[in-house]
Amino acid sequence: MTSTRAIVAHGPFKKGQWKLEDLKLRDLGEDEVLVKMVASGLCHTDLVIGDEEPGPGIVYPKVLGHEGEIYPEH
């Protein structure tokens, strides 16, 4: 099983409910690949959606950060 670290929102940031956590990833399917991310950014949408109270379309927990760059290994 593969593990990683991620910012996980368990509720709104303004209530201190974001944490950096160690996570275990599920096994990959036959039609999936694992991409190694060494850094990721939070965009404006992450900040807005991650600071909302739970409700229609706002579900917790969730992993934030999806903007990354791909660099070939040297």
N, C-alpha and C positions, 0 to 999 in steps of 0.2 A: 504494500500500500504506500502511496506517495503522500508526503505531507508538505505543507506550505504555511506561510504567514499571511494574514490579510486583515484589513480593517473591517470589522463586522459591526453593523448598526443593529442594536437591539431595541432601538427607539430613537427619538429625536436627539440630535447632538446637543441642543440647548439644555437637555436634561442629563447630560453626561453619559449617554448610553451608547457611545461608540468605543470600541476597544480593539487593540491590536491583539490578535489571537493566533495560536497554532491550530491548524485545521488538517484533517485527514481527507484526502480526495478519494472518491469512489473509484473502482477499477474502470478503465477505459473500455468502451465498446469497440467492436471490430471496425467500425467506420469513424473512429475518433483518433485524434492525435493530441499529445501533450505538448504545449508550448511553454518554454521556460521564460518567465518574465522576471527581470531583475529589478525593475522599478515600474511604478504606475502612478498616474496622476488622478486627482479628483477634479472633475469639471464642475461648472456652475450647476448643471442639472443634478449631479450627485449631492451637492451642498443643499440645494433647495429640497429635493425629494427626501434626502436623509434627515431633514430637520422638521418634517411634517409629523403630526400626530397620526397614529394608525387609523385607517378608515378605508373607504372604497379606493382601491388601487394603490394603497400605501400599506405594504405588508412587511413585517419584521419577523425574524432577522434577515438581513441581506448583506452581501459582500459589496463594498463600494470600491470604486476605482476601476477604470476600464481603458484609460488612455495610456498606451505604452508605445514604445518604438521597438522595432525588430532589428537587431544587429547580428551579423554572422560572427560566430566565434573565431578567434584567430589562433 
